[in-house]
Amino acid sequence: MEKDLCQTTCVNQLRVNRVLQGLPEETLLAGATEIFKMLADPNRLRLLHALSQEELCVCDLTALVAVSDSAVSHQLRLLRAARLVTYRREGKMVYYRLDDVHVERLLQEGLRHAEEG
């Protein structure tokens, strides 16, 4: 038997009920799941990290992550759909940035946690 498992079954219903009351709604959990799926790809994380430093266009991002323009554009479309990045148009140029401070914090905390590992 494993050391980190209980040796007996004894549910503390009060604790379980307290936790159940605080669980987010299914729609929030589904939304968070989609965000974490987006963060599960190393290239998307590279793009997000780059955009946490500075607003950049697709050409800049392509040079940074060393993949094709079309691959970067595809990843940016996914990140936009997940509301992790946003963009602005300036003439013929399109500049991307993180959608908001929450995305930056999420990225920073994930990297900090990985650093501790």
Secondary structure by P-SEA (a helix, b strand, c coil): cccccccbbbbaaaaaaaaaaacccaaaaaaaaaaaaaaccaaaaaaaaaaaaccccaaaaaaaacccaaaaaaaaaaaaaaccccccccccbbbbccccaaaaaaaaaaaaaaaac
